[in-house]
Structures are given as structure tokens and as C-alpha cells.
Amino acid sequence: MNIEYNFTLDNGTSHKFEVAVNRVFDHQTDRAGHSPWAKLEYNQCHNCPLNTAEFRHCPVALDVEEIALRFADIISYESVQVEVITPERTYLKRCDVQTALRSLLGLVMATSACPILSRLKNLAAYHLPFSTLDETLFRTTGAYLLKQYFIYKEGGKPDMELAGLNRLYQELLTVNRCFKQRIDAACSKDANLNALGSLFALSMAISFSLDDKLKELERKISPPDGIDQL
């Protein structure tokens, strides 16, 4: 399955990115030459389980290298028309470059070969561009609970306290923070940096107060009259 992002800036410049959701890590590409900041050991995430004997470059850095280079000289608040084409539907949005890049980078990073970020890969199959904090929380928590249901059906012990989800967001927080340091070396302007910064803020908002965020979500989806409904 491929998802296509088309950017059209006000000056007429356009950029097209096609993301293969089910792609696999290309070791031949890994052995080729790339930007210095893409090397695995360059600001390697503190919780990264990969080693340089097997990976010369960070899998995520290889996936976002072209995006980072194309937007290196673009300011985050520039306006852009974005078209996102999925197999089921097409989305159109006019927004700032930062918002558009956050959506694209989130998809690319979640479908990378990173052992931590790829735990979000199932969400990419139902990609929702430009999702808000509430939408992200709803989708992530719903997907996690569905997985726990399958564990229960197979005779396992489901994690209904969402302890695993809390741990995942703590790890995502570390990855986002460290990866932003890589992008610092690739950009002269702030579009890429702010896009990653907003992803970092999203993870931070959820990881620091998951219970509080879920309580807010409960108030929105629980009917006041007590009727049992979806």
C-alpha cells in the first residue's frame, strides 16, 4: 500500500513523496553514501537497540533524508496546499508547511525499520493526515486495546491498565528528542525542525499525562444520559 503526499508552495514549487507503508529496510541503500547526520552513531537515540555492525545508518534518517533536504531552506510558517492520496480517499488541506510536514514525517517514521517507531506501523494502514491530539490519542489507545483483546482471546493476559502504552510513549519521547538533534544538522531554516518539534510535543503531552488525557477523552465520548453507545 502506498500513500502519496503532494506539496504545492505559493511560489509554485511542488514536491511529491510516495510512502510505501509495507516497505522493508534496504541494506544496499544503507551501504551507499548519505548525509553525515544519517549515520547511526550520529546523535544515536539513547534507547536505540541497533548496532553499527549491522546498520551503517539510522533507518529513520535514511527514510526522511530526502524530505529534510528538500525542506531545509523553507520556513515553517510558509503556506502550502497539500494533497494526500490513500487507496481509499484523497485529503486536501491548506496549512503551514510545519503542519503538513508533521503529518508526512509521522507516517514515514512509523513505517520505518526503527524497532521502536515501527510499533506504530499498524496505525499507518489507517493513516489519518493532520490528526489532532485527541484523534491521535483515540486511535492509538483504540489500536492498543484491540491488540489486548486479541491477546485475551488467545488465552493471554491483556494489559487493561495501558502500562505498555505508557512505556511506548516514554520511548517515543526519547526517540523524538534525539532524532530532532539529527535534523538540526540538516536544516538552515525551521520547517523540518518545527515539524519534528510538534511531534515531540505531541508525544510529550501524552506520555506525561496519559491518564489525564484519557479522562478528558472519556468526557467527550461518554453520553450524559448513560446510554450504552459507540
C-alpha positions in Angstrom: 0.0 0.0 0.0 1.3 3.4 -1.0 0.3 6.8 0.4 1.2 9.9 -1.7 1.8 13.4 -0.4 1.8 16.3 -2.8 3.0 19.8 -1.6 2.4 22.9 -3.6 4.0 26.1 -2.2 2.7 29.6 -3.0 5.7 30.2 -5.2 4.7 27.4 -7.5 7.3 24.9 -6.2 5.9 21.4 -5.8 7.2 18.3 -4.0 5.8 14.8 -4.3 6.5 12.0 -1.8 5.3 8.4 -2.1 5.4 6.4 1.1 5.3 2.6 0.8 3.7 1.6 4.1 4.9 -2.0 4.0 8.5 -1.3 2.8 11.4 -3.3 4.2 14.9 -2.0 5.1 17.2 -1.8 2.1 20.7 -2.9 3.2 22.1 -1.9 -0.2 20.9 1.7 0.3 22.4 1.5 3.8 25.8 0.8 2.3 25.6 3.8 0.0 26.8 7.3 0.8 24.4 9.6 2.7 24.4 12.8 4.7 26.7 12.6 7.8 23.8 13.2 10.1 22.2 9.9 8.8 25.0 7.8 10.3 23.7 5.5 13.1 26.2 6.8 15.6 25.4 10.4 15.0 23.3 11.5 18.0 22.0 7.9 18.2 18.9 7.6 20.3 19.7 6.6 23.9 17.3 3.7 23.7 18.2 2.5 20.2 18.9 -1.3 20.2 20.6 -1.2 16.7 24.4 -1.5 16.3 26.8 -0.3 13.7 28.0 -3.8 12.8 24.6 -4.4 11.2 23.4 -0.9 10.3 25.6 1.9 9.0 22.8 4.4 9.0 19.8 5.2 11.2 16.8 3.6 9.3 14.6 6.6 10.0 17.3 9.1 8.9 17.5 7.2 5.5 13.8 7.5 5.1 13.5 11.2 5.9 16.8 12.3 4.3 15.2 13.4 1.0 12.3 15.2 2.8 14.8 17.0 5.1 17.0 18.1 2.3 14.1 19.4 0.1 12.7 21.5 3.0 16.0 22.5 4.5 15.6 26.1 3.3 11.9 26.6 3.9 10.4 28.5 6.8 7.8 26.6 8.9 5.0 29.3 8.6 5.1 29.4 4.8 1.7 28.4 3.3 1.3 25.2 1.3 -1.5 23.3 -0.4 -1.3 19.6 0.5 -3.0 16.7 -1.2 -2.8 13.3 0.5 -3.8 10.3 -1.7 -4.6 7.0 0.0 -6.1 3.9 -1.6 -9.5 4.8 -0.1 -9.7 8.6 -0.4 -8.0 11.9 -1.0 -7.5 14.6 1.5 -6.9 18.3 0.7 -5.7 20.9 3.2 -4.2 24.4 3.0 -1.9 25.0 6.0 1.5 26.0 7.0 4.5 23.8 6.0 5.2 22.7 9.6 1.7 21.1 9.9 2.0 19.4 6.6 5.5 18.0 7.3 4.4 16.8 10.7 1.8 14.6 9.1 4.2 13.3 6.5 7.1 12.7 8.9 4.8 10.9 11.3 3.8 8.5 8.6 7.3 7.9 7.3 8.8 7.4 10.8 6.1 5.0 11.9 6.7 2.8 8.8 10.4 2.8 9.1 12.7 -0.1 10.2 13.2 1.6 13.6 12.4 -1.1 16.2 10.7 1.5 18.4 8.8 3.7 15.9 7.6 0.7 13.9 5.5 -0.3 16.8 3.1 2.3 15.4 3.1 0.8 12.0 -0.4 -0.7 12.3 -1.8 2.8 12.6 -0.3 3.7 9.2 -2.6 1.2 7.5 -5.4 3.6 8.6 -3.5 6.8 8.2 -5.3 10.0 9.2 -3.4 13.0 7.9 -3.2 16.2 10.1 -4.7 14.4 13.1 -5.2 16.4 16.3 -4.0 15.4 19.8 -7.4 13.9 20.6 -7.6 12.0 17.4 -4.1 10.6 17.9 -4.9 9.5 21.4 -8.2 7.9 20.4 -6.6 6.0 17.5 -3.5 4.9 19.4 -5.4 3.8 22.5 -8.1 2.1 20.5 -5.5 0.1 18.5 -3.7 -0.8 21.7 -6.9 -2.1 23.4 -7.8 -4.0 20.2 -4.5 -5.8 20.5 -5.1 -6.6 24.1 -8.5 -8.1 23.1 -6.7 -10.4 20.7 -4.3 -11.4 23.4 -7.2 -12.2 25.7 -8.9 -14.3 23.0 -5.7 -16.3 22.7 -5.6 -17.0 26.4 -3.1 -14.4 27.3 -3.3 -11.7 30.0 -4.4 -8.3 28.5 -2.9 -5.1 29.7 -6.1 -3.2 30.6 -4.1 -0.7 32.7 -2.3 0.5 29.5 1.1 0.1 31.1 2.6 -1.0 27.8 1.2 2.1 26.1 2.7 4.3 28.7 6.1 2.7 28.2 5.8 3.1 24.5 5.1 6.8 24.7 8.1 7.2 27.1 10.3 5.5 24.4 8.8 7.6 21.7 9.6 10.7 23.7 13.3 9.7 23.8 13.4 8.9 20.1 11.7 12.2 19.0 14.1 14.2 21.2 17.2 12.5 19.9 16.1 12.5 16.3 15.4 16.2 16.3 19.1 16.7 17.1 19.9 14.9 13.8 17.7 17.2 11.8 19.3 20.2 13.5 22.4 19.4 11.4 20.4 19.2 8.1 18.5 22.4 8.1 19.2 26.1 7.8 15.5 27.1 8.2 13.0 25.8 10.7 10.2 23.9 8.8 11.7 20.4 9.4 12.8 21.3 12.9 9.3 22.7 13.9 7.6 19.7 12.4 9.6 17.3 14.5 9.3 19.6 17.4 5.5 19.4 17.2 5.7 15.6 17.0 7.9 15.7 20.1 5.4 17.9 21.9 2.6 15.5 20.9 4.4 12.6 22.5 5.3 14.6 25.5 1.8 15.7 26.1 0.5 12.2 26.0 3.4 10.5 27.9 3.4 12.9 30.8 -0.3 12.8 31.4 -1.9 9.8 29.7 -4.4 9.2 32.5 -5.5 12.9 32.4 -5.8 12.9 28.6 -7.9 9.7 28.8 -10.2 11.3 31.4 -10.7 14.3 29.1 -11.5 11.9 26.2 -13.9 10.0 28.4 -16.0 13.1 29.0 -16.2 13.6 25.2 -17.3 10.1 24.3 -19.5 9.2 27.3 -23.1 10.2 26.8 -24.6 12.2 29.7 -27.7 10.1 29.9 -25.8 6.9 30.4 -27.0 5.2 27.1 -24.7 2.5 26.0 -23.5 3.6 22.6 -20.3 3.7 20.5 
